[in-house]
Amino acid sequence: MSEVHAERVLVVPTELFHRLGYFQGFCSDVDRYLEELFSSQHTSYRPRGQVEQDPGFKQLIPYVIFCYTDAQKKLNVFQYTRGTGMGEGRLHRKHSVGIGGHISMIDADPNQNSSPYEEGMRRELAEEVEIDTPYTAKCVGLINDDQTEVGRVHLGVVHLFDVERPAVRSRETDLLESGFRPVDEILKDLEGFETWSQICMMALFGESAK
């Protein structure tokens, strides 16, 4: 068994998500969900190889989007292409605007005051990108996509990091063609992006969001 499949990752029962309020796509009402989703009463750590094929659980995934407003007041978003060495094979070669990954059992350190989710998000960011600029961060929504094989077993928690300078760089060799790109250009070129990125870009920056 591979290390990825043996990894134990943070999940909640899909039934809990449905009880709190099922949606397809993007939901900005984070207060309705987060306290219950992150409650130790509902979370557990299960083998990733098992839950990747089990729609009875949702793996909780931080999905961080870096935004930068340039001197011309134009909004830019950090994007990249997923290489074939990145964990989720079903997303290889797709473009993405989200940085993040699974919350692992290693993030549940009893000596830490912060939550396993927060520790896991920090770990994933540190592994994937170098952030050499001040920023402000805000949790802005959740993504659910039951129309794709990957989406059925994951639930995304979307964070916007508003950076002062476009000083975000890839640390991973499989995080390819990375850099900031104007939002309007990305919106015109969504076809090559993973579904979560398409959902986020339309919900946060599309015409209906203005």
Secondary structure as a PSIPRED ss2 file (coil, helix, strand):
# PSIPRED VFORMAT (PSIPRED V4.0)

   1 M C   1.000  0.000  0.000
   2 S C   1.000  0.000  0.000
   3 E H   0.000  1.000  0.000
   4 V H   0.000  1.000  0.000
   5 H H   0.000  1.000  0.000
   6 A H   0.000  1.000  0.000
   7 E C   1.000  0.000  0.000
   8 R E   0.000  0.000  1.000
   9 V E   0.000  0.000  1.000
  10 L E   0.000  0.000  1.000
  11 V E   0.000  0.000  1.000
  12 V E   0.000  0.000  1.000
  13 P E   0.000  0.000  1.000
  14 T H   0.000  1.000  0.000
  15 E H   0.000  1.000  0.000
  16 L H   0.000  1.000  0.000
  17 F H   0.000  1.000  0.000
  18 H H   0.000  1.000  0.000
  19 R H   0.000  1.000  0.000
  20 L H   0.000  1.000  0.000
  21 G H   0.000  1.000  0.000
  22 Y C   1.000  0.000  0.000
  23 F C   1.000  0.000  0.000
  24 Q C   1.000  0.000  0.000
  25 G E   0.000  0.000  1.000
  26 F E   0.000  0.000  1.000
  27 C E   0.000  0.000  1.000
  28 S C   1.000  0.000  0.000
  29 D C   1.000  0.000  0.000
  30 V H   0.000  1.000  0.000
  31 D H   0.000  1.000  0.000
  32 R H   0.000  1.000  0.000
  33 Y C   1.000  0.000  0.000
  34 L H   0.000  1.000  0.000
  35 E H   0.000  1.000  0.000
  36 E H   0.000  1.000  0.000
  37 L H   0.000  1.000  0.000
  38 F C   1.000  0.000  0.000
  39 S C   1.000  0.000  0.000
  40 S C   1.000  0.000  0.000
  41 Q C   1.000  0.000  0.000
  42 H C   1.000  0.000  0.000
  43 T C   1.000  0.000  0.000
  44 S E   0.000  0.000  1.000
  45 Y E   0.000  0.000  1.000
  46 R E   0.000  0.000  1.000
  47 P E   0.000  0.000  1.000
  48 R H   0.000  1.000  0.000
  49 G H   0.000  1.000  0.000
  50 Q H   0.000  1.000  0.000
  51 V H   0.000  1.000  0.000
  52 E C   1.000  0.000  0.000
  53 Q C   1.000  0.000  0.000
  54 D C   1.000  0.000  0.000
  55 P C   1.000  0.000  0.000
  56 G C   1.000  0.000  0.000
  57 F E   0.000  0.000  1.000
  58 K E   0.000  0.000  1.000
  59 Q E   0.000  0.000  1.000
  60 L E   0.000  0.000  1.000
  61 I E   0.000  0.000  1.000
  62 P E   0.000  0.000  1.000
  63 Y E   0.000  0.000  1.000
  64 V E   0.000  0.000  1.000
  65 I E   0.000  0.000  1.000
  66 F E   0.000  0.000  1.000
  67 C E   0.000  0.000  1.000
  68 Y E   0.000  0.000  1.000
  69 T E   0.000  0.000  1.000
  70 D C   1.000  0.000  0.000
  71 A C   1.000  0.000  0.000
  72 Q C   1.000  0.000  0.000
  73 K C   1.000  0.000  0.000
  74 K C   1.000  0.000  0.000
  75 L E   0.000  0.000  1.000
  76 N E   0.000  0.000  1.000
  77 V E   0.000  0.000  1.000
  78 F E   0.000  0.000  1.000
  79 Q E   0.000  0.000  1.000
  80 Y E   0.000  0.000  1.000
  81 T E   0.000  0.000  1.000
  82 R E   0.000  0.000  1.000
  83 G C   1.000  0.000  0.000
  84 T C   1.000  0.000  0.000
  85 G C   1.000  0.000  0.000
  86 M C   1.000  0.000  0.000
  87 G C   1.000  0.000  0.000
  88 E C   1.000  0.000  0.000
  89 G H   0.000  1.000  0.000
  90 R H   0.000  1.000  0.000
  91 L H   0.000  1.000  0.000
  92 H C   1.000  0.000  0.000
  93 R C   1.000  0.000  0.000
  94 K C   1.000  0.000  0.000
  95 H E   0.000  0.000  1.000
  96 S E   0.000  0.000  1.000
  97 V C   1.000  0.000  0.000
  98 G C   1.000  0.000  0.000
  99 I E   0.000  0.000  1.000
 100 G C   1.000  0.000  0.000
 101 G C   1.000  0.000  0.000
 102 H C   1.000  0.000  0.000
 103 I C   1.000  0.000  0.000
 104 S E   0.000  0.000  1.000
 105 M H   0.000  1.000  0.000
 106 I H   0.000  1.000  0.000
 107 D H   0.000  1.000  0.000
 108 A C   1.000  0.000  0.000
 109 D C   1.000  0.000  0.000
 110 P C   1.000  0.000  0.000
 111 N C   1.000  0.000  0.000
 112 Q C   1.000  0.000  0.000
 113 N C   1.000  0.000  0.000
 114 S C   1.000  0.000  0.000
 115 S C   1.000  0.000  0.000
 116 P H   0.000  1.000  0.000
 117 Y H   0.000  1.000  0.000
 118 E H   0.000  1.000  0.000
 119 E H   0.000  1.000  0.000
 120 G H   0.000  1.000  0.000
 121 M H   0.000  1.000  0.000
 122 R H   0.000  1.000  0.000
 123 R H   0.000  1.000  0.000
 124 E H   0.000  1.000  0.000
 125 L H   0.000  1.000  0.000
 126 A H   0.000  1.000  0.000
 127 E H   0.000  1.000  0.000
 128 E H   0.000  1.000  0.000
 129 V E   0.000  0.000  1.000
 130 E E   0.000  0.000  1.000
 131 I E   0.000  0.000  1.000
 132 D C   1.000  0.000  0.000
 133 T C   1.000  0.000  0.000
 134 P C   1.000  0.000  0.000
 135 Y E   0.000  0.000  1.000
 136 T E   0.000  0.000  1.000
 137 A E   0.000  0.000  1.000
 138 K E   0.000  0.000  1.000
 139 C E   0.000  0.000  1.000
 140 V E   0.000  0.000  1.000
 141 G E   0.000  0.000  1.000
 142 L E   0.000  0.000  1.000
 143 I E   0.000  0.000  1.000
 144 N E   0.000  0.000  1.000
 145 D C   1.000  0.000  0.000
 146 D C   1.000  0.000  0.000
 147 Q C   1.000  0.000  0.000
 148 T C   1.000  0.000  0.000
 149 E C   1.000  0.000  0.000
 150 V C   1.000  0.000  0.000
 151 G H   0.000  1.000  0.000
 152 R H   0.000  1.000  0.000
 153 V H   0.000  1.000  0.000
 154 H E   0.000  0.000  1.000
 155 L E   0.000  0.000  1.000
 156 G E   0.000  0.000  1.000
 157 V E   0.000  0.000  1.000
 158 V E   0.000  0.000  1.000
 159 H E   0.000  0.000  1.000
 160 L E   0.000  0.000  1.000
 161 F E   0.000  0.000  1.000
 162 D E   0.000  0.000  1.000
 163 V E   0.000  0.000  1.000
 164 E C   1.000  0.000  0.000
 165 R C   1.000  0.000  0.000
 166 P C   1.000  0.000  0.000
 167 A C   1.000  0.000  0.000
 168 V E   0.000  0.000  1.000
 169 R E   0.000  0.000  1.000
 170 S E   0.000  0.000  1.000
 171 R C   1.000  0.000  0.000
 172 E C   1.000  0.000  0.000
 173 T C   1.000  0.000  0.000
 174 D C   1.000  0.000  0.000
 175 L E   0.000  0.000  1.000
 176 L E   0.000  0.000  1.000
 177 E E   0.000  0.000  1.000
 178 S E   0.000  0.000  1.000
 179 G E   0.000  0.000  1.000
 180 F E   0.000  0.000  1.000
 181 R E   0.000  0.000  1.000
 182 P E   0.000  0.000  1.000
 183 V H   0.000  1.000  0.000
 184 D H   0.000  1.000  0.000
 185 E H   0.000  1.000  0.000
 186 I H   0.000  1.000  0.000
 187 L H   0.000  1.000  0.000
 188 K C   1.000  0.000  0.000
 189 D C   1.000  0.000  0.000
 190 L H   0.000  1.000  0.000
 191 E H   0.000  1.000  0.000
 192 G H   0.000  1.000  0.000
 193 F E   0.000  0.000  1.000
 194 E C   1.000  0.000  0.000
 195 T H   0.000  1.000  0.000
 196 W H   0.000  1.000  0.000
 197 S H   0.000  1.000  0.000
 198 Q H   0.000  1.000  0.000
 199 I H   0.000  1.000  0.000
 200 C H   0.000  1.000  0.000
 201 M H   0.000  1.000  0.000
 202 M H   0.000  1.000  0.000
 203 A H   0.000  1.000  0.000
 204 L H   0.000  1.000  0.000
 205 F H   0.000  1.000  0.000
 206 G C   1.000  0.000  0.000
 207 E H   0.000  1.000  0.000
 208 S H   0.000  1.000  0.000
 209 A H   0.000  1.000  0.000
 210 K C   1.000  0.000  0.000
